[in-house]
Amino acid sequence: MNPTLPHPEPVAAPAARLALKANGASRGLLDGAWWPRSRDLLSELPALTDALHPLWGRITRIAVNPEYWPVIPRKISANGHVVKVGWFTPEIDPHKLLLLSYGTGRWDLLIIPPETGAESAARLMAAASDHDGPPLTASALITADTRHNGTATATATDEPLEPDEAWESEGGAAAAPTAVPHQPSPPDRSGPDSRPIVGM
């Protein structure tokens, strides 16, 4: 006789760690930040689209740069529909995620590397979801935070560096510090016209 084993309760996937700009904020180069728990897009993207669905509507397409993702699925299932996933090089910053919502718009999120510490991730999320900023590309924002001691300056555009700028950014000359301001936790965005920071 085989004893009947209890059925395990389904385990809910953890919520996406996400910070978004408030409604009406100037768009800038980023609309917020996403801090995935792993580099497995097949398991990470459904939680992200679930979190964005009530805020931005139905996400229909997602695009990434493949540099930091070992596998990029062609599609995922989210909110009862299929989301197409693609990759582009060099059109998309390696630290950025592009999302398209049918008939609604496009959003660009900073991707905070999964291995980032909580304090650094909080600073990056706050900077990427700041009302007026950031004036930096996704990769420049990551670089600025990594070098927050002021030893280097991150470029603020997607344009390639001029030879002199490249030399200076690699330590060829002293540069004015450009760093993400230290903020131990993301700012409170709980007002009536704001979007939440979730999953922290």
Disulfide bonds with the S-S distance in Angstrom:
none
